[in-house]
Amino acid sequence: MAKLHKAIVTITDDVIKPDVDKRQWRAFKLQNDMNILIISDPETDKSAASMNVHIGNKCSSSMFRFSLY
C-alpha cells in the first residue's frame, strides 16, 4: 500500500457489504474524525459523489445566523 497522506488516520478494505457486490469498497478515517467510503466499479461509465453532514441541536444557532438583506 502506498504511503498515507498525513490527514488519513486509517484505511481499510474490510468493509461489510453483500457477497454479490463485486465492486471495490475502501473506507478512510481522517484526522478530523470524518469517515469516507469510496466505491469503485470499473464496469460502469457513470460517476457520482455524495456528502452527509450531521448538524443537530447541539450546534449553536447563533453560529449560522445571517441576513440576505
Secondary structure as GFF3:
##gff-version 3
##sequence-region A 1 69
A	DSSP	beta_strand	8	12	.	.	.	ID=ss1
A	DSSP	beta_strand	24	30	.	.	.	ID=ss2
A	DSSP	beta_strand	35	40	.	.	.	ID=ss3
A	DSSP	three_ten_helix	61	64	.	.	.	ID=ss4
###
